[in-house]
Amino acid sequence: MLTAIVAWLSSTVGKTVAKWGVVVATAAAIYWRIYESGRSAEKAAEAQRDAAAVEKRKTIDEKVDRMPDAAVRDQLARWVRHDS
């Protein structure tokens, strides 16, 4: 059986199929590397955005903690609808 495969690969058709198989496999490997590179770059960007959001939230929390209670109530009243 192995000799049949080797004989087929040494034929003209077998050589052509083998060459195109290598080309397709190489193209698929290159595409996969690019895809994974983009995916990891997006994950890094997402982590950076998350860290920035956490830092902003921390800064706002600290600012609110330093405010007097009356000022916090006044600020929150701006966000409440007074329809009645």
Summary of the structure (lengths in Angstrom):
residues: 84
radius of gyration: 31.5
end to end distance: 88.4
largest distance: 90.7
contacts: 152
relative contact order: 0.04
helix: 87%
strand: 0%
